[in-house]
Amino acid sequence: ICDIVDQVRIRDLGMVLDGTRLLALDANRGLLMYDLRSSGGDEESDLSSACTALAEDSQQAISLCVSHDGGAALVNMIGSGDIALWDLRAGSVVQVYHGQKNAMWSLRSCFIGDVAPLVLSGSEDSSISVWDATGKLVDRLHGHCGTVNMVASNPTRPFLFASASDDHTVGLWNLVPSPSEP
């Protein structure tokens, strides 16, 4: 399968784990979702006919993370520092997370947890922000002394994640809920 789309500037890509959909952040056309089931197997095909534009305004969208179940995506916005939670089935933003600093660098967020997932994001203030499903900022983790550019979840250990920072370190974190939490 090969598709060369018109001259575009793709800022980030995300693949749904079952391989059926590809998300792309296009600097000109916004958040795009390609349905790979219509690609015709191993033959060369034109994916543009299987493309749905989910968001037109992409000037500040800088990175994305697809949820493990493929039903949602986080889109980090540079400047405002907001993170939009997209419901990929409905094609709309269902939550916006506020609180981390993201004025000039490409930061990446992730989901962690299983029953009650959390959203994590690095920040330009050297911290890691933690939000619950309602969008409430529940914690700010410290341990780096430079911008935290990326956080990445572990697919087999729901509360284990890694962080990478401009301080030239990678941190491993375990946010195991206390016994009183679900």
C-alpha positions as CSV (number, residue, x, y, z in Angstrom):
1,I,0.0,0.0,0.0
2,C,1.4,3.3,-1.0
3,D,-0.2,6.7,-1.0
4,I,1.5,10.0,-1.7
5,V,-0.8,12.8,-0.5
6,D,-0.4,16.3,-2.0
7,Q,2.5,18.3,-0.6
8,V,1.7,18.4,3.1
9,R,3.5,19.0,6.3
10,I,2.6,16.1,8.7
11,R,3.4,17.0,12.2
12,D,2.6,13.6,13.8
13,L,1.0,10.2,13.1
14,G,-0.8,7.7,15.2
15,M,-2.0,4.2,14.3
16,V,-4.9,2.5,16.0
17,L,-3.6,-0.8,17.5
18,D,-6.0,-3.0,15.4
19,G,-4.5,-1.4,12.3
20,T,-7.8,-0.2,10.9
21,R,-7.2,3.6,11.1
22,L,-4.3,6.0,10.8
23,L,-4.4,9.5,12.3
24,A,-2.4,12.4,10.9
25,L,-1.9,16.0,12.0
26,D,-1.6,17.9,8.8
27,A,-0.4,21.5,9.1
28,N,-2.8,22.6,6.4
29,R,-5.9,20.4,6.8
30,G,-6.0,19.6,10.5
31,L,-6.6,16.3,12.2
32,L,-7.1,13.6,9.5
33,M,-8.3,10.0,10.0
34,Y,-7.7,7.4,7.2
35,D,-9.7,4.3,7.1
36,L,-7.2,1.6,6.1
37,R,-9.9,-1.1,5.7
38,S,-10.8,0.6,2.4
39,S,-7.2,0.4,1.1
40,G,-7.7,-2.8,-0.9
41,G,-5.2,-5.1,0.8
42,D,-1.7,-5.2,-0.5
43,E,-2.4,-3.3,-3.7
44,E,-1.4,0.3,-4.2
45,S,-4.3,2.5,-3.4
46,D,-5.3,6.1,-3.0
47,L,-6.0,6.7,0.7
48,S,-7.4,10.2,0.1
49,S,-10.8,8.8,-0.7
50,A,-10.7,7.1,2.8
51,C,-9.8,10.3,4.6
52,T,-12.0,12.2,7.1
53,A,-11.0,15.6,8.3
54,L,-11.9,15.8,12.0
55,A,-10.6,19.3,12.6
56,E,-9.9,22.1,10.2
57,D,-8.0,24.5,12.4
58,S,-4.6,22.9,13.0
59,Q,-2.3,25.9,13.3
60,Q,-1.5,25.0,16.9
61,A,-1.9,21.2,16.9
62,I,1.6,19.8,17.4
63,S,1.4,16.1,18.5
64,L,-1.1,13.3,19.1
65,C,-1.5,10.1,21.0
66,V,-4.1,7.4,20.2
67,S,-5.7,5.5,23.1
68,H,-5.0,1.8,23.5
69,D,-8.6,0.9,22.5
70,G,-8.5,3.2,19.4
71,G,-11.5,5.2,20.5
72,A,-9.8,8.4,21.5
73,A,-6.8,10.6,20.8
74,L,-5.0,13.4,22.6
75,V,-3.9,16.4,20.6
76,N,-1.4,18.8,22.1
77,M,-1.7,22.4,21.2
78,I,1.3,24.7,21.2
79,G,0.9,28.2,22.5
80,S,-2.3,27.7,24.6
81,G,-0.8,24.5,26.2
82,D,-4.2,22.9,26.0
83,I,-4.7,19.2,25.2
84,A,-7.8,18.2,23.4
85,L,-9.3,14.7,23.9
86,W,-11.0,13.6,20.7
87,D,-13.7,10.9,20.6
88,L,-12.7,9.3,17.3
89,R,-16.0,7.5,16.9
90,A,-18.0,10.8,17.2
91,G,-15.4,12.9,15.5
92,S,-15.5,15.6,18.2
93,V,-13.6,17.0,21.2
94,V,-15.1,15.8,24.4
95,Q,-12.6,17.2,27.0
96,V,-9.9,19.8,27.1
97,Y,-7.1,19.6,29.6
98,H,-5.4,22.7,31.0
99,G,-2.5,23.4,33.2
100,Q,0.8,22.5,31.6
101,K,3.1,25.0,30.0
102,N,3.6,24.5,26.3
103,A,4.6,27.8,24.6
104,M,7.2,26.8,22.1
105,W,8.2,23.1,22.1
106,S,6.6,19.9,20.8
107,L,5.3,18.1,23.8
108,R,3.7,14.6,23.8
109,S,1.0,13.3,26.1
110,C,-0.3,9.8,26.8
111,F,-3.0,7.8,28.5
112,I,-2.2,5.5,31.5
113,G,-4.3,3.3,33.7
114,D,-7.0,0.8,32.9
115,V,-10.3,1.1,34.7
116,A,-10.1,4.9,35.3
117,P,-7.6,6.2,32.8
118,L,-5.4,9.2,33.5
119,V,-3.9,11.7,31.0
120,L,-0.3,12.7,31.4
121,S,1.8,15.4,29.7
122,G,5.2,16.9,30.1
123,S,5.6,20.6,30.5
124,E,8.1,23.3,29.8
125,D,8.2,24.0,33.6
126,S,10.1,20.6,34.1
127,S,7.0,18.9,35.6
128,I,4.6,16.2,34.5
129,S,0.9,17.0,34.7
130,V,-1.7,14.3,35.6
131,W,-5.4,14.7,34.9
132,D,-8.3,12.4,35.7
133,A,-11.1,11.6,33.2
134,T,-13.1,14.7,34.2
135,G,-10.2,17.0,33.2
136,K,-9.3,17.8,36.8
137,L,-5.6,18.3,37.3
138,V,-4.9,15.8,40.1
139,D,-1.1,15.9,40.4
140,R,2.1,17.6,39.2
141,L,5.1,15.3,39.3
142,H,8.6,16.7,39.7
143,G,11.9,15.0,39.0
144,H,13.4,16.6,35.9
145,C,15.2,19.9,35.7
146,G,14.5,20.7,32.0
147,T,11.4,20.7,29.7
148,V,9.7,17.3,29.8
149,N,9.2,16.7,26.1
150,M,7.5,13.3,26.2
151,V,5.7,10.8,28.3
152,A,5.0,7.2,27.1
153,S,2.8,4.6,28.7
154,N,3.6,0.9,29.1
155,P,1.0,-1.3,27.3
156,T,1.3,-4.2,29.8
157,R,1.7,-2.4,33.1
158,P,-1.2,0.2,33.3
159,F,0.4,2.7,35.6
160,L,4.0,2.5,34.5
161,F,5.3,5.3,32.2
162,A,8.5,6.9,31.0
163,S,9.4,10.6,30.6
164,A,12.1,12.2,28.6
165,S,13.5,15.6,29.3
166,D,15.8,18.3,28.0
167,D,17.9,17.6,31.1
168,H,19.2,14.5,29.1
169,T,17.4,12.0,31.4
170,V,14.7,9.4,31.0
171,G,12.6,8.8,34.1
172,L,10.5,5.7,34.9
173,W,7.4,6.3,37.0
174,N,4.8,4.1,38.6
175,L,1.6,5.7,39.6
176,V,0.0,2.8,41.3
177,P,-3.3,3.9,42.9
178,S,-3.6,3.8,46.6
179,P,-5.8,1.0,48.1
180,S,-8.7,3.6,48.6
181,E,-8.8,4.4,44.9
182,P,-10.6,2.2,42.3
